[in-house]
């Protein structure tokens, strides 16, 4: 009887839990966020002078009117 009870307890303890398997897609969202930040930084570094010129022209067009 104790062997059966031991097997039952082990089966209950070692069975996979649904909550443990369903973690969601957190690593995927982290990867998307990091990649987006990397793209923004890369574009900013590559086009910094052009972005500054566009911003200054936009401010000049508003203040000159």
N, C-alpha and C positions, 0 to 999 in steps of 0.2 A: 504493500500500500504506500509506503513512503517513497518508493521509486516512481510510482505514478504521480504522487503529489509533487515530487521534485521536477519531473518532466513538465507538469502543468505550470508550475511556477516559472520555470525557465522559458517555456513557450510564451507565457504572458509578458515576461520581462524582456525577452530578446526579440519580440515581434516588432516589425517596423511600425512606427506611429505615423499617421497621415500628416500631422502637423510638422513632423521632422522632414518629411519628403517634400512638402510644398513650401519652399522658402520664398517663392516668387522669383522675380527676375532682377533682383538687386544688382548682381554683378554686371548684368547687361546694361542697366541704367547708369551704373558708375562708369562703365566703359564709354557709353555714349556721351556722358557729361565731360569726361576727360578728353575725348577726341574732339568735341566741339570747342572746348577751351583751347586746345592745341591749334585747331584751325583758326580761331580768332586771333591768337597770338601770332601765328605764322603770317596771316594776311596783314595784320597791323604792322609787323616788322617790315614786310615787303613793300607796303604801300603807305608808310607813315607820312612821307612828304606830300604825296598826292592827297591823302586824307586831310592833312593840315591845310593845304591850299583850297580844297573844296569847302572846308569849314570857314576859313577866313573870307572867301568870296561870298558865301551865304550870309555871314555876319555883315560884310560891307554892303551887300545889296539891301539888307533890312535897314541899316543905319543911314544909308544915303538917300532913302526915299522920304 
